[in-house]
Amino acid sequence: MKEQGAEGGGGGGGRRWWGRRKAVVGAVVLVGVVQRRRRWWFSWFKAGRGGSMAGWWAGGSAAVSGGVPIATLYPIYQLICLLFLLLRLAFSMMYFLLWKVLAVTVGPIKNIEKKKKEYQEAKQLLSLMCNQLGSSTAHYREPMIHAVCQDTYEVVDEILFISPAAINIKNEEGHNIIQLAVINRSEKIYNLIYHIIERTNEYRLMTDSSGNNLVHLAGGLAPSFVLGRTTGAALQLQRELLWREEIETLMLPIELTNENVYGETPEMVFTREHLHLMKQGENWIKTTAESCSITTALIVTVVFAAGITVPGGSNQDSGIPVFKNEIAFTIFAVSNAFSLFTGATALLLFLSILTARFSERDFLVSLPRRLIFGLFTLFISTAAMIVAFCAILYIVFCDQRPWMLAPIAGFACLPISVIVTLNSPYWQT
């Protein structure tokens, strides 16, 4: 995307011309590769027959490495290539037809097609309006500022394609398009103009009226609508730290300690602006870890008790479980042990979160990684517990009644289907 941004920032015409040129060059290279491979095959066959093509065809029945006629290798290679081409074409046609059928019959896919059509119509209307307005930057001030604040990549790309000078448009506070993209965490706009910032010292080292460089601006708190895109204060703070690190890559190390007119470095600005968010993140991740620790402890207790109390009992003489030869009993033993070990791992991960120091740098990698791994192992432990319980039900109640396996499997899939449904975008909208 950064390469795309470099072309778009320097003028959309150059970027689109370069896209067409890359397509033509790619086709020429592909043809060249095919021709070179064909020449390599013929030269190999020719070398195999003493340098004479006529001799090769005449001796086509000669064997190569185990009695395979060399004359049949090249036609087989061509047939394999043709077969792959036909399979790809068939799958493409099937995918196209299936998507068209689902777009008419299935509600969510129908909405996707509708939004896709509206998106294409909006792009056409935007292109028409920009062509009518021309290259004067006076017409694009308000649309450009709003598009950058909302991270509407298509609008900025089209305006820069018509008027490259629009990158210098400023708002009432004196911030240009690059500074607004940094302040509002407009990632798509930043990727579009990245190489312009990187290669131009005028943009890379620019400051606002308060002496804030780009890293100072990245240290400010993001707007509320940007923070709302991420769930949880701890993960919001992580995104803020990642954004500041990305902007710091544009600067030299000595430039990261520059002070503004208030005598603050970028580090000081970030700490001051995110102090309240860091406290919220600490409380949120502690509450989440405590709740998950209680759930994990219950799962570990249940599966440990299930492992001690063997279903069906044991032989009083040998102590061997009665159902040890049953496949379902093996499934129960493996899944129950797996649930116990993963649950214990999740419990230790959540305990490590509760005992962390909660410094600013911990929110970047350490705490989010522990939380994600803990939730993942908790989910795996829960799924393994469900499998172990289904195996017990099959052993105890499904003797001579295999039809009961179907409803048990259906009920086992119920929790996962509920979670997937509630978290799907279609259900949330």
C-alpha positions as CSV (number, residue, x, y, z in Angstrom):
1,M,0.0,0.0,0.0
2,K,2.9,2.3,0.6
3,E,4.1,1.9,-2.9
4,Q,0.6,2.6,-4.1
5,G,0.6,5.7,-1.9
6,A,3.8,7.0,-3.4
7,E,2.4,6.9,-6.9
8,G,-0.9,8.3,-5.9
9,G,0.6,11.1,-3.8
10,G,2.8,12.3,-6.7
11,G,-0.2,12.4,-9.0
12,G,-2.9,9.8,-9.6
13,G,-2.2,9.9,-13.4
14,G,1.3,8.6,-12.9
15,R,0.1,5.9,-10.5
16,R,-2.6,4.6,-12.9
17,W,-0.2,4.8,-15.9
18,W,2.3,2.8,-13.9
19,G,-0.4,0.2,-13.1
20,R,-1.2,-0.3,-16.8
21,R,2.5,-0.5,-17.6
22,K,3.0,-3.2,-14.9
23,A,0.2,-5.2,-16.4
24,V,1.7,-5.0,-19.9
25,V,5.2,-5.8,-18.6
26,G,3.8,-8.8,-16.6
27,A,2.1,-10.2,-19.7
28,V,5.4,-9.8,-21.7
29,V,7.4,-11.5,-19.0
30,L,4.9,-14.4,-18.8
31,V,5.1,-14.9,-22.6
32,G,8.9,-14.8,-22.4
33,V,9.0,-17.4,-19.6
34,V,6.8,-19.7,-21.6
35,Q,9.0,-19.3,-24.7
36,R,12.2,-19.9,-22.7
37,R,10.7,-23.0,-21.1
38,R,9.7,-24.3,-24.5
39,R,13.2,-23.6,-25.9
40,W,14.7,-25.3,-22.9
41,W,12.6,-28.4,-23.5
42,F,13.6,-28.6,-27.2
43,S,17.3,-28.1,-26.3
44,W,17.1,-30.8,-23.7
45,F,15.5,-33.2,-26.1
46,K,18.0,-32.3,-28.7
47,A,20.9,-32.8,-26.3
48,G,19.5,-36.2,-25.3
49,R,19.6,-37.4,-28.9
50,G,23.2,-36.2,-29.7
51,G,22.3,-32.8,-31.0
52,S,20.0,-33.7,-33.9
53,M,16.3,-33.0,-33.7
54,A,15.7,-35.4,-36.6
55,G,17.6,-38.0,-34.7
56,W,15.5,-37.3,-31.7
57,W,12.2,-37.8,-33.5
58,A,13.6,-40.9,-35.3
59,G,14.6,-42.4,-31.9
60,G,11.6,-41.3,-30.0
61,S,11.1,-44.7,-28.7
62,A,14.4,-44.6,-26.8
63,A,14.0,-45.0,-23.1
64,V,15.0,-42.4,-20.4
65,S,15.6,-43.4,-16.8
66,G,13.5,-46.5,-16.6
67,G,12.0,-47.1,-20.0
68,V,9.8,-43.9,-20.5
69,P,10.0,-42.8,-24.1
70,I,11.5,-39.3,-24.3
71,A,9.2,-38.3,-27.2
72,T,6.2,-38.5,-24.9
73,L,7.4,-36.2,-22.1
74,Y,6.8,-32.9,-23.9
75,P,3.2,-33.7,-25.0
76,I,2.4,-34.9,-21.5
77,Y,3.8,-31.7,-20.1
78,Q,1.6,-29.7,-22.5
79,L,-1.5,-31.8,-21.6
80,I,-0.9,-31.2,-17.8
81,C,-0.7,-27.4,-18.4
82,L,-3.8,-27.5,-20.5
83,L,-5.6,-29.6,-17.8
84,F,-4.7,-27.1,-15.1
85,L,-5.9,-24.2,-17.3
86,L,-9.2,-26.0,-17.9
87,L,-9.7,-26.7,-14.2
88,R,-9.0,-23.1,-13.3
89,L,-11.4,-21.9,-15.9
90,A,-14.1,-24.4,-14.7
91,F,-13.7,-23.4,-11.0
92,S,-13.8,-19.7,-11.9
93,M,-17.1,-20.2,-13.8
94,M,-18.5,-22.2,-11.0
95,Y,-17.6,-19.5,-8.4
96,F,-19.1,-16.8,-10.6
97,L,-22.4,-18.7,-11.1
98,L,-22.6,-19.7,-7.4
99,W,-22.0,-16.1,-6.3
100,K,-24.7,-14.8,-8.6
101,V,-27.2,-17.4,-7.4
102,L,-26.4,-16.6,-3.7
103,A,-26.6,-12.9,-4.4
104,V,-30.3,-13.4,-5.4
105,T,-31.3,-15.9,-2.7
106,V,-29.2,-15.2,0.4
107,G,-29.9,-12.0,2.3
108,P,-26.4,-11.1,3.6
109,I,-24.7,-11.7,0.2
110,K,-27.5,-9.7,-1.5
111,N,-26.7,-6.8,0.8
112,I,-23.0,-7.2,-0.1
113,E,-23.8,-7.0,-3.8
114,K,-26.1,-4.0,-3.2
115,K,-23.4,-2.1,-1.3
116,K,-20.8,-3.0,-3.9
117,K,-23.0,-1.5,-6.6
118,E,-23.6,1.6,-4.6
119,Y,-19.8,1.9,-4.0
120,Q,-19.1,1.7,-7.8
121,E,-21.8,4.3,-8.5
122,A,-20.4,6.6,-5.9
123,K,-16.9,6.3,-7.3
124,Q,-18.2,7.2,-10.8
125,L,-20.1,10.2,-9.4
126,L,-17.0,11.4,-7.6
127,S,-14.8,11.1,-10.7
128,L,-17.4,13.0,-12.7
129,M,-17.6,15.8,-10.1
130,C,-13.8,16.2,-9.9
131,N,-13.5,16.3,-13.6
132,Q,-16.1,19.1,-13.7
133,L,-14.4,21.1,-10.9
134,G,-11.0,21.0,-12.5
135,S,-7.6,21.3,-10.8
136,S,-8.2,24.4,-8.7
137,T,-7.6,23.7,-5.0
138,A,-10.2,26.2,-3.9
139,H,-13.0,23.8,-4.7
140,Y,-11.5,20.9,-2.7
141,R,-10.7,22.5,0.7
142,E,-13.7,21.3,2.7
143,P,-14.2,17.9,0.9
144,M,-10.5,17.2,1.3
145,I,-10.4,18.0,5.0
146,H,-13.5,16.0,5.8
147,A,-12.2,13.0,3.7
148,V,-8.9,13.0,5.5
149,C,-10.5,13.2,9.0
150,Q,-12.8,10.3,8.1
151,D,-10.0,8.3,6.3
152,T,-12.0,8.2,3.1
153,Y,-9.2,7.0,0.8
154,E,-11.1,7.0,-2.5
155,V,-12.0,10.7,-2.2
156,V,-8.4,11.8,-1.4
157,D,-7.0,9.7,-4.1
158,E,-9.4,11.1,-6.8
159,I,-8.7,14.7,-5.7
160,L,-5.0,14.2,-5.7
161,F,-5.3,12.7,-9.2
162,I,-7.0,15.8,-10.5
163,S,-5.1,18.3,-8.4
164,P,-1.8,17.2,-6.8
165,A,-1.4,20.6,-5.1
166,A,-4.3,19.8,-2.9
167,I,-1.9,18.0,-0.5
168,N,-1.0,21.5,0.9
169,I,-4.6,22.4,1.8
170,K,-4.8,23.5,5.5
171,N,-7.7,23.7,8.0
172,E,-8.4,26.6,10.4
173,E,-5.7,25.5,12.8
174,G,-3.0,25.5,10.2
175,H,-2.7,21.7,9.8
176,N,-2.2,20.4,6.3
177,I,-3.4,17.0,4.9
178,I,-0.4,15.1,6.2
179,Q,-0.7,16.5,9.7
180,L,-4.5,15.8,9.7
181,A,-3.9,12.2,8.7
182,V,-1.5,11.8,11.6
183,I,-3.8,13.4,14.1
184,N,-6.9,11.5,13.1
185,R,-5.1,8.1,12.6
186,S,-6.1,8.0,9.0
187,E,-4.2,4.9,8.0
188,K,-5.3,4.6,4.4
189,I,-4.4,8.3,3.8
190,Y,-1.1,7.8,5.5
191,N,-0.3,4.8,3.3
192,L,-1.2,6.9,0.2
193,I,1.2,9.7,1.0
194,Y,3.8,7.8,2.9
195,H,6.6,8.0,0.4
196,I,6.0,11.8,-0.1
197,I,6.6,12.3,3.6
198,E,9.6,9.9,3.7
199,R,11.4,11.5,0.7
200,T,10.6,15.1,1.3
201,N,12.3,16.8,4.3
202,E,9.9,19.7,4.0
203,Y,6.9,17.5,4.9
204,R,8.9,15.2,7.3
205,L,10.2,17.9,9.5
206,M,7.3,20.4,9.3
207,T,5.8,21.8,12.6
208,D,2.6,23.5,13.5
209,S,2.2,26.9,15.2
210,S,3.0,25.3,18.6
211,G,6.2,23.7,17.4
212,N,4.8,20.2,17.3
213,N,6.3,17.9,14.7
214,L,4.6,14.8,13.4
215,V,5.6,12.6,16.4
216,H,4.2,15.3,18.8
217,L,0.9,15.2,16.8
218,A,0.9,11.4,16.9
219,G,1.3,11.6,20.7
220,G,-2.0,13.3,21.1
221,L,-5.1,11.3,22.1
222,A,-7.0,10.0,19.1
223,P,-10.6,11.2,18.4
224,S,-13.3,9.3,20.2
225,F,-14.7,7.8,17.0
226,V,-11.3,6.4,16.2
227,L,-10.9,4.9,19.7
228,G,-14.4,3.4,19.4
229,R,-13.3,1.1,16.6
230,T,-11.3,-1.0,19.1
231,T,-12.9,-2.9,22.0
232,G,-11.3,-2.4,25.4
233,A,-9.1,0.4,26.7
234,A,-6.0,-1.7,26.8
235,L,-6.2,-2.6,23.1
236,Q,-7.0,1.0,22.3
237,L,-3.8,2.1,24.1
238,Q,-1.9,-0.6,22.1
239,R,-3.1,0.9,18.8
240,E,-2.0,4.3,20.0
241,L,1.5,3.0,20.8
242,L,1.7,1.2,17.4
243,W,0.7,4.4,15.6
244,R,3.3,6.4,17.4
245,E,6.0,3.8,16.6
246,E,5.0,4.0,12.9
247,I,5.4,7.8,12.8
248,E,8.7,7.5,14.6
249,T,10.1,5.5,11.7
250,L,9.9,8.7,9.6
251,M,12.3,10.6,12.0
252,L,15.9,10.4,12.8
253,P,16.7,9.4,16.5
254,I,17.9,12.9,17.3
255,E,14.6,14.4,16.0
256,L,12.6,12.3,18.5
257,T,13.8,14.5,21.4
258,N,12.8,17.8,19.8
259,E,10.8,20.0,22.1
260,N,7.8,22.2,21.2
261,V,7.1,25.7,22.4
262,Y,6.0,24.3,25.8
263,G,9.3,22.4,26.3
264,E,7.7,19.0,25.8
265,T,9.2,16.1,23.9
266,P,7.0,13.7,22.0
267,E,7.3,11.1,24.8
268,M,6.1,13.6,27.3
269,V,3.1,14.6,25.2
270,F,2.1,11.0,24.7
271,T,2.3,10.2,28.4
272,R,0.3,13.3,29.4
273,E,-2.4,12.7,26.8
274,H,-2.8,9.0,27.5
275,L,-2.6,8.9,31.3
276,H,-6.3,8.5,31.7
277,L,-6.6,5.9,29.0
278,M,-3.7,3.9,30.6
279,K,-5.6,3.8,33.9
280,Q,-8.7,2.6,32.1
281,G,-6.7,0.0,30.2
282,E,-5.3,-1.3,33.5
283,N,-8.7,-1.7,35.1
284,W,-10.2,-3.2,32.0
285,I,-7.5,-5.9,31.5
286,K,-7.5,-6.7,35.2
287,T,-11.3,-7.2,35.3
288,T,-11.1,-9.3,32.1
289,A,-8.3,-11.5,33.5
290,E,-10.2,-12.0,36.9
291,S,-13.4,-13.1,35.1
292,C,-11.6,-15.4,32.8
293,S,-9.6,-16.9,35.7
294,I,-12.7,-17.8,37.6
295,T,-14.2,-19.5,34.4
296,T,-10.9,-21.3,33.8
297,A,-10.7,-22.6,37.4
298,L,-14.2,-24.0,37.1
299,I,-13.3,-25.8,33.9
300,V,-10.1,-27.2,35.3
301,T,-12.0,-28.4,38.4
302,V,-14.7,-30.2,36.3
303,V,-12.3,-31.9,33.9
304,F,-10.0,-33.0,36.8
305,A,-13.0,-34.5,38.6
306,A,-14.1,-36.2,35.4
307,G,-10.6,-37.7,34.9
308,I,-10.5,-39.1,38.5
309,T,-14.1,-40.5,38.3
310,V,-13.8,-42.9,35.3
311,P,-17.1,-43.3,33.5
312,G,-18.5,-46.8,33.9
313,G,-16.2,-47.6,36.8
314,S,-13.2,-49.9,36.9
315,N,-12.6,-53.6,37.4
316,Q,-12.4,-54.3,41.1
317,D,-9.7,-56.9,40.7
318,S,-7.4,-55.2,38.2
319,G,-8.4,-51.5,38.4
320,I,-8.6,-51.3,34.6
321,P,-11.6,-49.1,33.3
322,V,-14.5,-51.2,32.0
323,F,-14.8,-49.2,28.8
324,K,-11.0,-49.1,28.0
325,N,-11.5,-50.8,24.7
326,E,-14.2,-48.4,23.5
327,I,-13.2,-45.8,20.9
328,A,-15.4,-43.3,22.7
329,F,-13.5,-43.9,25.9
330,T,-10.2,-43.1,24.2
331,I,-11.7,-39.9,22.8
332,F,-12.9,-39.0,26.3
333,A,-9.5,-39.6,27.9
334,V,-7.6,-37.6,25.3
335,S,-10.0,-34.6,25.1
336,N,-10.3,-34.5,28.9
337,A,-6.6,-34.4,29.4
338,F,-6.2,-31.8,26.7
339,S,-8.9,-29.7,28.3
340,L,-7.1,-29.9,31.7
341,F,-3.7,-28.9,30.4
342,T,-4.9,-26.1,28.2
343,G,-7.1,-24.8,31.0
344,A,-4.2,-24.8,33.4
345,T,-2.1,-22.9,30.8
346,A,-4.9,-20.3,30.5
347,L,-5.1,-20.0,34.2
348,L,-1.4,-19.3,34.5
349,L,-1.6,-16.7,31.7
350,F,-4.4,-14.8,33.4
351,L,-2.5,-14.9,36.7
352,S,0.6,-13.5,35.0
353,I,-1.6,-10.6,33.8
354,L,-2.8,-9.8,37.3
355,T,0.8,-9.7,38.6
356,A,2.2,-7.5,35.8
357,R,3.5,-4.0,36.5
358,F,1.3,-2.3,33.9
359,S,3.8,0.1,32.5
360,E,3.2,2.0,29.3
361,R,5.4,-0.3,27.3
362,D,3.7,-3.4,28.6
363,F,0.5,-2.4,26.8
364,L,2.4,-2.6,23.4
365,V,3.1,-6.3,23.3
366,S,3.3,-8.1,26.6
367,L,-0.2,-7.6,28.1
368,P,-2.2,-8.0,24.9
369,R,-0.2,-11.1,23.9
370,R,-0.9,-12.7,27.3
371,L,-4.6,-11.8,27.1
372,I,-5.0,-13.2,23.5
373,F,-3.1,-16.4,24.3
374,G,-5.1,-16.8,27.5
375,L,-8.5,-16.4,25.7
376,F,-7.3,-18.8,23.0
377,T,-6.3,-21.5,25.4
378,L,-9.5,-21.0,27.3
379,F,-11.6,-21.5,24.2
380,I,-9.7,-24.6,23.3
381,S,-10.1,-26.0,26.8
382,T,-13.9,-25.3,26.6
383,A,-14.2,-27.1,23.3
384,A,-12.2,-30.1,24.5
385,M,-14.4,-30.3,27.6
386,I,-17.5,-30.4,25.3
387,V,-16.0,-33.2,23.3
388,A,-15.2,-35.2,26.5
389,F,-18.7,-34.7,27.7
390,C,-20.2,-35.9,24.4
391,A,-18.0,-39.0,24.5
392,I,-19.3,-39.8,28.0
393,L,-22.9,-39.4,26.9
394,Y,-22.2,-41.7,24.0
395,I,-20.7,-44.4,26.2
396,V,-23.4,-44.3,28.9
397,F,-26.6,-43.7,26.9
398,C,-25.9,-44.6,23.3
399,D,-25.3,-48.3,23.7
400,Q,-27.2,-50.1,20.8
401,R,-28.7,-46.7,19.9
402,P,-26.2,-45.0,17.5
403,W,-28.9,-42.6,16.2
404,M,-28.4,-40.6,19.4
405,L,-25.0,-39.5,18.2
406,A,-26.6,-37.0,15.8
407,P,-28.5,-34.9,18.4
408,I,-25.5,-35.0,20.7
409,A,-23.2,-33.6,17.9
410,G,-25.8,-31.0,17.1
411,F,-26.0,-29.8,20.7
412,A,-22.2,-29.8,20.9
413,C,-22.1,-27.3,18.0
414,L,-24.6,-25.0,19.5
415,P,-22.2,-22.9,21.7
416,I,-19.8,-22.3,18.8
417,S,-22.7,-21.4,16.4
418,V,-24.1,-19.0,18.9
419,I,-20.8,-17.2,19.3
420,V,-20.1,-17.0,15.6
421,T,-23.7,-15.7,14.9
422,L,-23.5,-13.0,17.6
423,N,-20.2,-11.8,16.4
424,S,-21.0,-11.7,12.7
425,P,-21.3,-8.3,11.0
426,Y,-24.7,-9.1,9.6
427,W,-26.2,-9.8,13.0
428,Q,-24.6,-6.7,14.6
429,T,-26.1,-4.5,11.9
